[in-house]
Amino acid sequence: MTNTATAPRPDAAPPIARHYGMDWLRIAAFALLILYHIGLVYAPWNFHVKSPHVADWVVVPMLALNAWRLALLFVVSGYATRALLRRAGGVTAFARNRTMRLVVPLLFGVIVVVPPQPWIELVTKHGYGFGLPHFWIHDYFRFGTLDGLVLPTWNHLWFVGYLWVYTMALAVLIALVRTSWLQRVFDRAFGGVGVLVLPLAWLLAVHLRWFPMRGETHALFDDPVAHAIYLPAFLFGFGLAGSAAAMAAIRRWWKVAGLAAIAGYGVKAAAELNWPGAIPIARDFLPVYLSAHSVQQWGAIVALIGLADRFLDRDHPRRTMLTEAVFPFYLIHQTIIVAVVWALRRFAPSAPIEFAITLAATVAGCWAFYLAGRRIGWLRPLIGLRPRLEPRAMPARVATQS
């Protein structure tokens, strides 16, 4: 008897051709995230460690990215999830595989990769007087707070936790509902100008009506604004992977979306220049600012998908390695940034030299982490890579069948 929990759905669509442009967009999105996190060292926003060269003007270029960077990551993750579901061969196998590929690295990250970040934050901001080993053994796993920091913490790895939760919710939906009709609804809704209008209307409601000026907490159970943005973005990416109509609409409207995103950014940059630093934006201008934020957020995502579809949908020998390296890079990059900036404080380099060293050290450290981890069999699953197949597995199987 066929196991319906693991067998392919009878309403499943045919396999999706690989879109290399979306692969390149995912690679670029994570590369920009690394630059953004280095920028947080210099912007007057809260971060785990700060440079002595913090400057208000850094906010202006940061605003070019902060509206859409995370939502784009969830869109491209949802898009990739569609292909992973097809390859898994069933919902149960898919959920099991995604749990191993997300939760195992998340736990490894929380236990091993992240701890230097809160330790450095405590040392630099709160005068914590113990070394990293003492902190790791005695204070990090307190399951409470220390000078306002909740420990242990996932810090930047919240994205992995949210992605797993959204993926499991999607698996439940697929197991309970015939998704073919949902895909038809998606195609009709986003197969025309709706690909611009409907998500924008949702974001305007989120930012203007439901959660105006409410920040994200990344605490999972107390983060309504993040879930209101990122879960729909993830589901949109999943639907887009099976929708020729929606991709055709993006192909048609991406230039308009790009111009709208630039205009939205212009409004936000002008507001920052007019109310710099800690000066609050005038109350009467807030609806304009939040509307511009929403327009920039979705317009940039549509424009970037359109650019990837138009110019990047081609393979390259390095694409496979870069696609595989993205997750290990994400796991380690913020710890390297925080550690390098903290270590450089005693040398007091100028801002350009500090930035250059931090960027170079982060890229080099990420590559070292990935290249070393991929060679060590037991470490591969801990950094989000598939287990290495034994080289003799195939001949043994063939011999058994003969």
SVG drawing of the C-alpha trace seen along z (x, -y; Angstrom):
<svg xmlns="http://www.w3.org/2000/svg" viewBox="-9 -69 56 79">
<polyline fill="none" stroke="black" stroke-width="0.4" points="0.0,0.0 1.3,-3.5 2.1,-5.7 0.1,-8.9 2.3,-10.9 5.4,-10.3 4.0,-9.7 3.9,-12.7 0.6,-14.5 -1.7,-13.5 -2.3,-17.1 1.5,-17.9 2.6,-20.0 5.4,-18.8 9.0,-19.5 10.1,-23.1 13.0,-24.1 15.9,-25.6 15.9,-29.4 19.6,-30.3 18.7,-34.0 17.0,-33.2 20.1,-31.3 22.2,-34.4 19.7,-36.6 19.9,-34.5 23.7,-34.6 23.7,-38.4 21.1,-38.9 23.2,-37.1 26.3,-39.0 24.5,-42.3 23.4,-41.1 27.1,-40.8 27.7,-44.3 24.7,-45.5 25.8,-44.0 29.2,-45.6 27.3,-48.9 25.5,-48.4 28.9,-48.8 29.0,-52.4 25.3,-53.4 23.8,-55.0 21.5,-52.0 21.7,-49.3 24.2,-46.5 26.3,-44.1 29.5,-46.1 30.1,-49.6 33.0,-51.3 34.5,-54.5 33.6,-55.9 29.8,-55.9 28.3,-58.6 24.7,-59.7 25.3,-59.9 25.8,-56.1 22.0,-55.8 21.4,-57.2 23.0,-54.3 21.7,-51.8 18.2,-52.9 18.7,-51.8 18.8,-48.2 17.0,-47.9 13.4,-48.0 13.6,-44.9 16.7,-42.9 15.1,-40.4 11.8,-40.2 13.8,-39.3 15.6,-36.6 12.3,-35.0 11.0,-35.3 14.0,-33.6 13.9,-31.0 10.3,-30.2 11.2,-29.9 13.9,-27.4 11.7,-25.5 9.4,-24.6 12.2,-22.8 13.3,-21.1 9.7,-19.8 9.7,-18.3 13.0,-16.6 12.0,-15.2 9.2,-13.1 6.6,-13.7 5.6,-16.0 6.9,-13.8 10.4,-13.4 10.4,-17.1 9.7,-18.1 12.2,-15.7 14.9,-16.9 14.3,-20.6 14.4,-20.0 17.8,-18.3 19.1,-21.0 17.7,-24.0 17.3,-22.9 20.7,-21.1 22.7,-24.1 20.6,-26.4 21.4,-24.5 25.0,-24.3 25.0,-28.1 23.3,-28.9 25.6,-26.7 29.0,-27.3 28.9,-30.1 26.8,-32.8 28.2,-33.0 31.2,-35.3 28.7,-38.0 26.8,-38.5 30.1,-38.1 31.7,-41.0 28.5,-43.0 28.6,-42.5 32.3,-43.4 32.0,-46.5 28.7,-47.9 28.2,-46.6 31.7,-46.1 31.5,-42.3 34.7,-41.2 35.1,-37.5 36.6,-35.9 34.8,-34.0 35.4,-30.5 33.9,-31.6 31.0,-33.3 30.3,-30.2 30.4,-27.8 28.8,-29.8 26.6,-32.5 25.6,-31.8 23.2,-28.9 21.4,-30.6 18.1,-30.7 17.5,-34.1 18.8,-37.7 22.2,-39.2 22.3,-43.0 19.2,-42.9 20.5,-40.3 18.4,-37.1 20.8,-34.1 21.2,-31.8 20.4,-33.7 20.2,-33.1 21.0,-36.7 21.2,-36.8 20.2,-33.1 16.6,-34.1 16.2,-34.0 16.9,-30.2 14.4,-29.6 11.7,-31.6 12.4,-29.8 12.0,-26.4 8.7,-27.5 7.3,-28.8 8.5,-25.7 6.7,-23.4 3.5,-25.5 3.8,-25.1 4.2,-21.4 1.1,-21.1 -0.8,-23.2 0.3,-21.0 -0.6,-17.8 -4.1,-19.1 -5.1,-21.0 -5.0,-20.2 -2.6,-22.9 -3.4,-22.9 -6.4,-25.2 -4.3,-27.4 -1.8,-27.7 -4.5,-28.7 -5.7,-31.4 -2.1,-32.6 -1.7,-32.7 -4.9,-34.8 -4.1,-37.1 -0.5,-37.8 -0.5,-37.1 -1.0,-40.8 -0.7,-44.2 -1.8,-42.4 1.9,-41.4 2.5,-45.0 -0.7,-46.1 -1.8,-43.3 1.5,-42.9 1.9,-46.7 -1.6,-47.0 -0.8,-44.4 2.4,-46.1 0.7,-49.5 -1.8,-47.9 1.0,-46.4 3.0,-49.6 0.3,-52.2 -2.6,-50.6 -1.8,-47.5 1.7,-48.1 2.8,-51.7 6.4,-52.3 6.5,-49.0 9.8,-47.3 10.7,-43.6 11.8,-41.6 13.0,-38.4 11.6,-36.7 9.3,-34.4 6.3,-34.5 6.2,-38.3 7.0,-39.5 3.7,-40.1 5.1,-42.7 7.8,-40.4 5.4,-37.5 3.0,-39.8 5.8,-40.6 8.0,-37.5 5.5,-34.7 3.6,-36.2 6.9,-36.8 7.9,-33.2 4.6,-31.9 4.8,-34.3 8.2,-32.9 6.8,-29.4 3.9,-30.3 6.1,-32.2 8.2,-29.1 5.2,-27.3 3.7,-30.3 4.7,-31.2 2.0,-33.9 3.3,-35.7 6.9,-35.6 5.6,-37.0 3.9,-39.8 7.2,-40.6 8.9,-40.5 6.5,-43.1 6.3,-45.4 9.8,-45.2 11.0,-48.5 8.0,-50.3 8.6,-48.6 12.3,-49.7 11.4,-53.3 8.8,-53.2 11.4,-51.7 13.9,-54.4 11.3,-57.1 10.4,-55.5 14.0,-55.4 14.4,-59.1 11.6,-60.1 13.2,-58.2 16.6,-59.6 15.3,-63.1 13.5,-62.5 16.8,-61.2 18.6,-64.3 15.9,-66.6 15.6,-64.7 19.1,-63.2 20.3,-61.0 18.0,-60.7 15.7,-63.6 12.2,-62.1 10.4,-62.5 7.6,-65.0 4.4,-63.2 2.5,-64.6 5.2,-63.2 5.1,-59.7 2.3,-58.4 4.3,-59.6 7.5,-58.0 5.8,-54.6 4.1,-54.7 7.5,-55.3 8.9,-52.4 6.2,-50.1 6.7,-51.2 10.4,-50.7 10.1,-47.4 7.9,-45.6 9.1,-47.6 12.7,-46.6 11.8,-43.0 9.9,-42.9 12.6,-44.9 15.4,-42.6 13.5,-39.5 12.9,-41.0 16.6,-41.9 17.6,-38.4 15.1,-36.9 16.2,-39.3 20.0,-39.2 21.1,-36.4 19.2,-33.3 22.3,-31.5 24.7,-29.1 28.3,-29.5 30.9,-26.9 31.1,-28.8 27.3,-28.9 27.0,-25.5 29.8,-26.2 28.5,-29.7 24.9,-28.4 26.2,-25.8 28.4,-28.3 25.6,-30.7 24.3,-29.0 27.7,-28.5 28.6,-32.1 25.3,-33.2 26.0,-31.1 29.4,-32.5 29.6,-36.0 28.2,-38.1 30.4,-36.5 33.4,-37.3 32.3,-40.9 31.7,-41.4 35.0,-39.8 37.1,-41.7 35.6,-45.1 36.1,-44.4 39.7,-43.2 40.5,-46.3 39.4,-48.7 42.8,-48.5 44.6,-49.6 42.3,-52.5 42.6,-52.4 40.9,-55.1 37.4,-54.3 38.4,-53.4 41.1,-51.0 38.9,-49.5 36.1,-48.9 38.5,-47.4 40.1,-45.0 36.6,-44.0 35.3,-43.3 38.4,-41.4 38.5,-39.4 34.8,-38.6 35.0,-37.3 38.2,-35.3 36.8,-33.9 33.6,-32.8 35.4,-31.1 37.7,-29.3 34.7,-28.2 32.9,-26.8 35.9,-25.2 37.1,-23.5 33.6,-22.4 32.8,-20.9 35.8,-18.6 35.0,-17.2 32.2,-14.7 30.7,-15.1 30.8,-18.9 28.9,-19.2 25.4,-18.8 26.3,-21.2 27.0,-24.0 23.9,-23.2 25.5,-21.0 24.3,-17.6 26.1,-14.7 28.9,-13.5 28.0,-10.3 30.4,-7.4 32.3,-6.9 31.7,-3.2 28.0,-3.4 27.0,-3.3 29.2,-0.3 27.9,1.6 24.3,1.0 24.8,2.0 26.6,5.2 23.7,6.0 21.2,5.6 23.1,7.6"/>
</svg>
